[in-house]
């Protein structure tokens, strides 16, 4: 009997031994057997979710703390249904969809999954490069050579880690331990920031707990912190609509980024890879709850709390004493206020004339515009420094670089730096693995 068969037999014995036990008894046993859910957690703790959490805290404060947990609950219900069907039938979903529904649907699902992996995984090379060159080892410089070497090392590390997935039960265990460690480190860093802020008295826990109660009125109404400024502005209707639309966009984005299409493909195949069957259905739901829901909710909640405490309805990091924006955010500030209805300017008006007209707007309008400027991880790290100290603030900077302007949109990856042509080589390498993914889908 192979090691994989021995491992599966032990798992089934453990599951059978706790079948009649209560929730706590099952949880203790299931915790030792969990795995695929942590893979989903590692996937979803990416740029979309964390960038959304950062802006969520900025625009709505603590009022939408309920949003991302609810979005993830909906996602887990969908993933649980996929897992239940896969484990009950024992069939590979790609083949089952092609046979029972439509080959067009099956192949569209597979191609969309591959494309999603390419689009959202490739920026992580730029993320890693930036972390090494700008934070961890700035002495290496930012030349084409250092960029190539760093990305190649990252690629080799990722390749070795993923190869362990194919090396039997021991390799699979190693792979899962690495994933759990990575997710644990990310979540731990965010918890550390929130704990430190709490010790410094910067977090109103009462407001946070109230924000966990779902309130869908913020789909159509601005957060209360803006009310006084909106009423004293020159265009109250404009600001009410702008802020409500921004909150609504964030709500929709949160539901869209909680679970990606690549997760719907990887989950059933990761369970099949572990030889899970019908008896593992309860374990699968528990695994998704512990490996996906808990880390996601903790990490995103901590980002919302940190950003809300530093940025919501505040302008100190945007406006200088003379009422004008600082150089780093001037572009975003003026772009946002350029849509103000009280500005009577031609579309082709000179930049200096546009900025002068915006600077002449009432203070309430300018402050509201500053409050809505999207902050990035650098701004969050800098704002936390006085409260948490530079080392802890840099934890946010290192582990939350997904919202850097260079990474916010995948399309900008190729346009930002001269040395970024290195990523074209990596992209060609990545596409070479598409054939393997298709082969996996056929099996």
N, C-alpha and C positions, 0 to 999 in steps of 0.2 A: 504493500500500500504506500502511495507517495505521501510526501509531506503535506501537500494540499489536501489530500483526502483525510489525513489524520487531523489537520486543522479544522476542516469542515465537520468531522465527527465530533470533535471536542465542542465546537460551537453549538451543534444541535443538542448535545448532552446538557450544556449549560442552559439553553433555551427551554428544554423540557423540564429541567429541575426547578425553574422559577415560574412555570406556566400557571401554577395555582397560588403564587404569592402575590402580595399587594404591590402597589405602585413603587414603593421604596425598595422592596426586594428585587423587583425587576430592573429598576434603574441602576442598582449597584452592579448587577450582572451585565446589563446592556452596555454600560459605560466601558467595560473592558473589550467589548466586541465592536464598538463603533468604528466607522472608517469613511465610507463614501460621503456622509454628511459633512465631514470636515473638508473634503475636497470642494464641495459646494461653497462652504464658508470662505475658503481661500480664494475662490473665484470671485465671489460677490463683493468681498472687501476690496474693491478697486476704485478707480477714479470717479466713475459716475455716482456711486453711492456716497462716497466721502465728500466729493465736491458739492453734491446736492445738500448734504448735511451742513456743510460750512455756510452755504448761502441761505439755507433754511433758518439757521440761527440768526443770521444777519438781518433778514427781512422780517421775520415773524417772532423773534425772541423765543420764549418758551411756550408759545401758544400752540405750536404744532408738534409737540413732543410725541403725540400719539400717532403721527403720520407714518413714520417708517416701521414701527412695530406692526401696525395694521397692514401695511403693504407687504411685509415679509410673511405675515400669517396667511395672506391670500396666496402668496407664492408657494408657501409650504403645502397648502392644501392642494395646489396643482401638482407639485412634485410628488406628494404622497400618493395622489391618484395614479401618476405615471409609475411609481414604484410598486403600487399594489397590483396593477395590471401586469407589469413585467414579471413580478415574483409569482403571481398566480398562474400565469400561462407558461412561464419559462422560455418564452420566445424572445428573440432579439427584435427590438421595436422597429428598426429600419426595415427588416424583411417582412415583419408582420403588417406594417403599414402598406408596403408595396403589394403584398398579396391580398389583403382584405379591404383596403381603401383605394389607393391610387398610387402608381409609381411616380406620378408627377408630384404628389404631395410628399412622398418619401424622399425623393431626390432634392426637392426644394428645401426640405428640412435639413438634410445633410449639407447641402451647399451653403445655406444660410449659417449653419453652425460653423463651418470651416471659415467662412468670411468673417463672422463675428470674432472668432479666435484671432485671425490675422489683424483685424482692425483694432481690437482692444488689447491684444498682447504685445504687439510690436512697440507701442509707446513705452512699455516697461523697460526696454533697453535704454531709451533716452532718460527715463526716470533714474535707472541705476547709474548711468553715466554722470548725470547731474549730481547725484548724491556723492559719488566718489570724487569728482573733479571740484565741486564747489564746497563740500562740507567735510567729508572724511579725509581726503588726501588732496588738498588744493595744490600741493607742491608738484603734482604730476602734470599740471597745466591742462589746457583745453585744445591741444593740437589734434590734427587728424590721426596721428599715430597713437596718442593716448586714448582717444575715443575708440579706435579700432581694437586696441588691446583690451580695454575694459569691456567692451561689448562681446568680444570673443570669449573672454573669461566667464562672463555671465552666461553666455550661450552654452559653454562647456559644462558649467555647474548645473544649469537647468537640464541639460541632456543627460548627465550622469544620474541626477535625482530621478528623472523620468524613466531611465533605463532600469533603475532598481524596482520599478513597478512590474517589470517583466521577469524578475528573477525569483519566481516562486513565492511561497508564503513568507519567507524571511525578508526578501526584498520588498514585498508588499507592506509588511509591518514597518520596515525602515522608512518607506515612502510616507506612510500614514503618520509616523512619529514626527517626521520632518514637518509635514503640513500642520499637525497639531501645535508644534512648537512655534512655527511662524505665526499662526493665527493667535496663539497665546501671547506672544511678544507684542504684536500690534495692539491687541485689546488691553494688555497690561500697561502699555505706554499711555494710552488715552485715559485709563483709570487713574494713573499716577498724576496726570495733569489736573483732572477734576478734583481729586483728593487734596492736592496742594492748593488749588483755588478755594476749595471749601474751608480749609484751615485758615486761609487768609481772609475769610469772610466775604468772598466775592460772588458767592452763589446763593440765590434765594430759593431754598428747597421747597418752600410752600408753593411758589409759582410753578416750579418744575412739576410737582405732583399734580397740580391743577391742570397743567398742560397735557398730562397723560389721558385726560378725559376727552374723547373725540368731540370736536366742534366743527361741523362742516360749514358754519357761517363764514369762515375765512376763505371759502371759495369765492365769495362775493364782497367781503368787507375787509378793509385794511385793519391791521393790528391796532389796538387801542393806543399804543405809545405814539402814534403819528397824529392822533386826532387834533390836538391843540395846534400843531403846526399847519395841518391841512386847513383848518378853519380860518387861520390868519394869513393863508397864502393868497396869491392873486388868481389861482385857478384850482379851487377845491375839487371840482369834478374831475379834472385831469389827474390830480394826485390820487384821488380815491380809485379811479379806474386803473392807473398805472400800478399802484401797490397791490390791488386785488388781483390784477392779471399776473403780476409776478408771483404772488402766493399760489395762484391756481396753476401756473406753469410748474412750480416746484412740486406741488402735490401730484400732478400728472407724471412728472419726471421720476418721482420717488417710486411710484407704482411700476413705471417702466424699467427702472434700473435695479429693482430689488432682485429679480430673477431674470437672467438672460437666456436666450434661445440655446446657447451652447450648454447651459446647465441642464436643460431638458434632454439633451442628447447624452451628455456625459454620465448623468446619474444612473440611468438603467444599465448602461454598459459597465460602469464601475461595480455595480451590484452583481452583474453576471460574471464579471471577472473574479469576484470573491466566491462564486458558486452559491450565492444565496438563492433560496427557494421560498415556497409558500410559508414555511415555519418562521421565516425571517421578517414577515410583514410588520409585526409589532416592533421589532428591532429597527426596521427601516424608518418608521415614523419617529421613534425615539432618537435615532441617529441624526435625522434632519433637525429635530428640535434642539439637540445639544450642540451639534457641529455647525449648524447654519444659523438658526434663530438667535441663540444666546450670544455668540460672538458678534453677529451683525447688529443686534439691538444695542448691546453695550457700547460697541465702537462708535456707531452713528450717534447714539444719545450723548456720548461724551463730547463728540465734535460739535453737536448742536449747543450743548451747554457752554462749552468753551467759547464758541463764536458769539453766542448770544450775550454772554457776560462782558465781552470786549467790544462788540460792534453794534448791537441792536440799538437803534435810535441815537447813535453817537457819531460825532463828526471830527473828533480831535485828531484822528489818524489821517483824515482827508484834507481838512481845511487848515490853512495857516492862520496866524493872528490877524492878517489883513483881509481875511475872508476869501482868499483865493486858494485853489487846490495846490497841493505839493506836486512836484514835477512827475513823480512816479505814477500818479493816478489822474493827472490832468486830462489825458486823452479820454479815459472812460467817463470822467466827470462831465466834461463838455459835451461828449457824445450823447449822454443820457439827457442832459438839459436842452439839447438842440431841438428836441421835439416839443418843447414848452409852447402852448398855444399863444402866449403873449408876445412871443418873439416874431417881429415882422421883418423877416430877412429873406432875401432871394436865396435859392438853393445854391447858387454859385458865388455867394458872398465870400469875400476873403476870410481866411481863418481868423485873423486878428480882429476883424469886425464882428464875427460871430462870438468870439470869446468876450469881447468888450460888452456886447449886448447881454450876454449871460451874466457877466459880472454885475450888470446894472439891475438885475432882477431883485425883487424884495428878499430880505434875509431868509424868510421862512421857506421860500422856494429853493434857494441855494442850499440851505441846510437839508431839506428833504432830498434834493438831488444827491448830496454827499452821503446821506444815510443809505441810499440804495446802490452805491458803487459796490461792485463785487470785489470782495477781498480775496487774496490768495494765501498760500501757506506761509509766505514770508511775512505778510502783515500779521497773521495770527501769532507766529513765533515771536515777532518783535513786540507785540502788544502784551504777550504773556511774560516777557523777560522781567519786568519790574516786580511781578507777583510771584513767579515760580523760580526765578533765577535763570540764567542763560542756559545751563545744561539741560534742565527739564524742558525749557522752551524749544530747544533745538531738537528734542525728541519729537515734538510735533512737526518740526521742519523736516526731519529725516523720514518719518514714517507717514507723512501726509503730503508728499510732493505731487500728488496726482492733480491738484488744482492749480498748479503752475500754469501760466498763460501758454507756455510752449506745449503743454500736454492737454489743454482743455478740449481741443478738437483734434481728432486723429489726423485730419487733413493738413493741419499746420505742422505736422511732424517733419515734413520734408522742406519747409520753407524758412525755418527759423535760424539755422546756423550753417555756416559753410561746410563744417565737417559732417553734417547730417547725411551727406550722400553715402556714408558708410552703411546707413540703415537699408539702402537699396540692396546691398549685397546680402544683408541678413534677411531681407524680405524674400529674395530669390531662394535662399536656403530654406526658409520656412515653407514656401510653396512646394518645395520638393517633397514635403511630408504629406501633402494633400492626398497623393496616391495611396499612402498607408491608411489614411483615415477612411477613404472610400473602400479600401479592401476590408477594413474592420467592419464597416457597415454592411458589407455583403455576407459576412460570416454568419 
